[in-house]
Structures are given as C-alpha cells and as structure tokens.
Amino acid sequence: MIALALAVLLLLNCAGCWDRRELDALNVATMIGVDRIVKDGKPRVLVSILSLKTVVGGAPSGGGSVVMPPSLGYVSSAEGETITDAARNIALRSPRLLYLGHAQAIVIGERMAREGIQDVIDYADRNKEIRYRTEVVTCQGSALEALESQPEYESTSAMELSKMIRNDPVRISKVVPANLFNMIYSLMTPGKDAAMPRMSLLAPPERGSSIRKGPASGEITLGKQSQQDQAGQQTGAKDQDVNPLLGVEEAQHPERKTFQVDGTAVFSGDKLVGWLNEKEGLGTMFITRQARGGEIPFAFKSPEPNASYTFRSASASVKPVISQDGITFEVMIKGSGQLTEDKNSAIDLTKESDTKAAEQLINAEAQRACQDAVTKCQSLHADIFGFGDMIHKADPVFWKQIGDRWRDYFPGVKVQVTASFTIENTGVTGEAIKTR
Amino acid sequence: MLFIFLIFEAASGILYTPARVAALAGPDSWFALSLGDVFYGLLVLLVAVALGKRFPTQVFTEYLPAILGKVTGKLLAAAYALMFIHFGSLLLNEGSTFIQLALFSLTPPVVLDTLLAVVAIYGAYLGIEVIARENGMVAPAWILMVLLLLALAAKDINFSNLRPVLENGLLPVLRASLFHSGWRGEVFFLLMLYPYLNQKHEALKTGLLYLGTVMILTGVVHAVVVGVLGAPVTAHRIFPFVGLVRYISLGNFIERLEIVVIVFLIAAFIVKLAVIYHSAGIAVASTLGLKNYRVTLIPIALTAIILSRVLYGTYLKLSNYLFHPWPVEALIVELAIPALILLIAVIRKKAAPEAAGNARKRVPGGARSTPVLRGGDRPANS
C-alpha cells in the first residue's frame, strides 16, 4: 500500500511542473548578437536575437505556390544595463521564453570587442543552455546589422555562419575558428590569447544575387497573387516583415546585405586589438596545427604567382628553445598535397629538379605566411599561438619569472619556421595544357 | 559491497571535487587523487575491518558502550547518530543543489530534497538488501556510462594540459589529496554495514579492490577532465565533469549528453542517501535501544531535509562547508575516532564474546542475532 502510494506520488512528479517549457512558448534563438552602445550618454548593452520562426498551427491555406521566405529567422533586440538585463528585456516585446540552447553562433560587435569581451564570454559560460561548441565571431560594425544580414545558401544565417567556420580548416584554412570553449580556455589560460573569426557585411556584387532581388521573379508574381488572394483570410497575427512581396521591399531597402567570414580578430587579453588578413590567418592555422587543407599560390621563375599548390594535410610541431639570447620557437610544418595550377607549363614535373624547386618555393610561401602572422601578432602584443603556454608547460620555473610580463616579452621572441611540403601528384593531368 | 562504495564516490566525489582539487593541484590533480588519499582510505579501511572482526554481529554504535563503558559509549554513539543525520542532510543538499544548478532552476530546492529523501527513505525502509540490489543495477550502469563518456571525450584530450608536472612542488598536491580524502574515507561506513556482509572474510579484499578501482577511476576521470578542459577552466567550473560532457560532440549529433550524467548521478545519489539513512536509522535505534530501526527513518528524513535547508541554504554555504570544515571533520570522524576506539578495544581486550576468533562460523545468519536488525533484514551480497 505504501509502495503504491509512493509510486503514485513519484509518478505525479514526472511531469516536472516547475521547469516545464513547451516548444510553442519558446523563442528559439539561433544566433546571439551583443553590442555596446551609448544611449543618452550612458553605456548600454544591446542584445539581438536571431530566432527561428516557429510555425505553429495548420498548413498554409490557399492554393498556388507557397513561397519560402528568404530567411527563416527574424531579429529582435533589446537593450539593458548588462548583458543579462538586455537579454531579459527581450521579454518586454516577446511573449515567449528565450531559449538559447540552439544558438549556433555568438556575434560580438566591434565596439564591444574593443572594450572587452570578458563579460560576454562569462555570460555565455554561465548560461547552462548555450553549448560549448557555439561559434564565437566578431563582426565589423554592429552585431545587430550582422544578424540582420541575409543568408545566401542556408535557411538561417546562423547555420550558414557556423557551417562556413566549421568547414574553413578543411577547405581553405584562412580563418581561425573559435567556439565558446576555445574562448573560455584562451581567456583563462596564461600565455594564450584569443582569436576568433571576423564576420563582415557584404553587398553581393553579383547582380542576380537573390539577396539583391529577393526570391526568383516567377515566385514573386505568384506570391503576390496568392498574397492578394489570401488577404481577406489572413489574421492579424501574420508577420508583415517576411512575406512574398519582396520585390516591393527591395525597392524600399536596396541595401540588403549578406555576410562573409574573411579574417581573424585578434585579442590581447579580452580586448580586440587588430585583425589578421587571410594570409596571416593561414600562417596562424599552420602554427596552431589547425590547418587541414588549403591553397598556397607561388611564383615559379616568374615575378607574379603563376602556380598553385593545394595541401591536403598539414601538421606542425613547435618547440620552445630557451637560451641566453632569448627565447626561440622552432616551428616545423609538414604537409602534402598536389599541384593544381601551372600557368604556361612553367614547371616541368617530369624533372626531379623542377619538383624540388617548386617544393622549396611552396615552403618559402608557407614560411612567409607564418612569419607574417607572427610579426603581426607581435606588433599587437597578442600571443594567439599559445607560445607562452608552451613555455609554461615546458619550463615552469622560467615561466614564473616572465609569466606576468609575457605580453611585453612576446614581441621579442624569435620564431623560426621551417616548412616541408611535398608534391604528391598533379591532379588528373600530368603536365599543364600547352598552347602551340 | 564494492559497488556500494563505488557509488559513494560516484555520487558526490566526482561531482564536487574536481574543481577544488584542480584549483589546488592544477594539472597534477589526477595523481593527487589516485595516490595520496588512497593511502588514507587504506587506513580507514584497515581500522574498520579490524573493528568489524572484533564485533562481527554488531554495528559500530552498538559495540561502542561495550568498549567505552555505558555512558561514554552511548554519548559517542549518539554523536555518531547525529553525525550520520548531518551527513545525510549534507548529501541531500549536494544532490538537490546539483539538480537545481544543472537542470531544474525554477523548482524549489525543498521539493527536490523531499523527492530524493522520500525515495532514499523507502530504500532504507526496505533494508540493506534492497539497497544493495538496486545498487547492483545502478553501479555497473554508472561505471559503463562514465567509461563511455570518457571514451567520447577522448578525442578532445590535449595531453599538454596535464603539464607542467609538479609546478609548485609536492605540497599543493598533498593538500588537494588531503582535501579529497574525506570522500575516500567514506569507506568507514563499513563500520555500520559489517554485520550485513554475507562473506565477512572477504571484506578486506573487497575493500582493497574498491580502493584500487576507485583510484584508477577517479585518476582517469580527473586526467580526462583536466586534459580536455585545462586546469584553469576545470578549477573555475562548479561541476567540471558536466562541463566535460557538455563539450562532447561526435559527428555533430552525439552531443548534449549532460542529461545522461544527471540521470545517473541522481540514481547514485539515491543509493548513497539510502545507505546513509539506513546507517543513521540503525545508529539512532541502537543508541536509544529501540527494537526496530524503521520507526526512526521518517524523523531522520524530516530532520535531514530541514537541516539541509537551514544549514546549507545556498551554494556558498554548501561549498564553504564542503571545502573547509568537512575534510577536517571527516578526518576525525572517519579515521581518528574509530582508530582510537580500536586502540581502546585492543588494550581493554574487548570483543564480542562469541566472535573472538571464529567469526566465520556465524556467517551468514549472524546478523539476525542483534536486536536492532529484526526488521527482516538479511545479509546483503558483497
């Protein structure tokens, strides 16, 4: 009897009354943007949320084609005194509970990044919903604009952004990826500074881009008709922002933008201090062992780059050497790949000597990319490679003397890069096409 | 018995300690845990088994008066009974705090406390055999879960996070080890469980096996946690193990496994609580001379729930207690006093009259002869 009573009592609790959250009452965020703004002379935080448009209810009424909105997301933002305050203030305009568990990216506005990101990362870390693998990016300009930009290939820009970043190391290795955990780790570990991808806005140069035009023209007319047909049936709850009338909307907002990920933001401590370009990004990816595939153009017996090498794998070992003269890091990069471009058959691959010469040029280019990255970061006093951490781990006694002053020490550190890439093959053709 | 103690470690050891240990010992925390306090655990185990051998049919609080004399013995037994209740409330609070922080942030902690306590009390009411059998189910699954999660996290281990070795010398490691030994010393509950073992001669062997297993298990868990998260991040998280699991991602679809950990940890908490309430019940009953320990369970549970709220209402209070007085209290309660009692027993040549040299003969029916245990308890499988 007691057992039965207990069983019933326990069963009653299975519903989980207090922390019950229903899907239709959630505001599912896919991307979080954080900006620092000034309003009425006071510093404020602006949190923007790119949410999924959750479709609740029956199938769309009316015949004809159902036009997919260009993006499944919509942006809402609120400001407040702190990040949490601002995020909570979204409740002032949304009846739904903000759910951050599906956030795929956190976008930090440039101004916020320059003033310090410690509180953003701490907020995300403390929040038990946000995942460790959420991508973190800095955008040039404001995060709100970044969230409002349109995705080109995926249904939400969050998806597009995170996929771009995740695929980068395999395809081109030009942008240093960072997820929330990497950021926590970099901020907390002495002798390691943070770097994260840079997101920047872009008005697509292509005239036919759907970003400039909205959905394809046929759909627009159909959409217009169906919109008119349905006009009488529509209830007031319908969102007017995303509707098939994008042709009209484009006329009103000719400045629709998409985004790209085209560089790396470098932090010293928790403050943004500068950007790496794509080549410097490649060098950083080599040194930090993250590069897994990419392109190295080089000039073979010519003033201009006339050949291209695609590496398919790369590895690196870094060894700190501490001597009387100072600290030297010996970086050894190894990789293999194929020759993918050869203008005017400059390289005769049937000759061993030409292959060797080409490999040396490739190595020189890779070394230059690494040196560029190191020089840039040294000028910014930002050790994004974690060299200091390596010293800490290799020689803790020495680290105790210099650890506190590492950021001042770092610019004087020598970095010797040795690359050895091999040309394994030349793709599906041997020599390049010869024009005769 | 092996499993019972494993689950002890499982429930709160893995949850609350890595952060503090990492804060003290940094990257060396894994061997702080595997070496230092195992030695301590060994001492506790030896004392407990030696005492158990002298009084194979009685629990600790029953034979205290025989050793110390009636008044002192009863007083100490009462103190132990209170300690068990306090310990139960502490653990209850660890459990509900964990659930609240990790899962149900809106649910009032009293409700979580009550739910945990109700289940545990029901287990304690049914007797040690039921607890042991439940544990027989939970513990292997729990170990499997931990191994699985560690395997999933293995690809993210960065071995350089385990360096530098002994950056600040041996002292911080020893301190971390000492801090954690309170958890390892929980093997002293053997004092209260000894009469129920069905293979008493195996007690020492099983205890050693437990210490060995737990040494490897916690060592590996801490090494993986620090290897993946790094010492600074480990030290800064309240539940580093959950943090580790939060980082697991395999093929973009095996992720968010925190809930698995939470479910198994709740199961582990319940078993551990049941054992503690059972011990507390028996301690109270034997101190007061009651015939059946079961009547004491509900008052104990109520006291534990109230104490857990009054004493450790906030996480700050809980962690202040867990990280500061608890290791010292544990040292006294788990090792110092039992060792002293053993010493007195040896000097005064006290032992249960019927069990001086032939304890093995009374197995397995021995437990029935004590008055407290007439609740239908049978010796549990070890």
Interface residues (C-beta under 8 A of the other chain):
Chain A: I2 A3 L6 L9 L10 N13 G16 C17 W18 D19 K128 R131 Y132 R133 F181 I184 Y185 M188 T189 P190 D389 M390 H392 K393 A394 D395 P396
Chain B: L101 A102 L103 F104 S105 L106 T107 P108 V111 L115 V118 V119 Y122 S160 R163 P164 E167 L229 G230 P232 V233 H236 G243 R246 Y247 S249 E255 R256
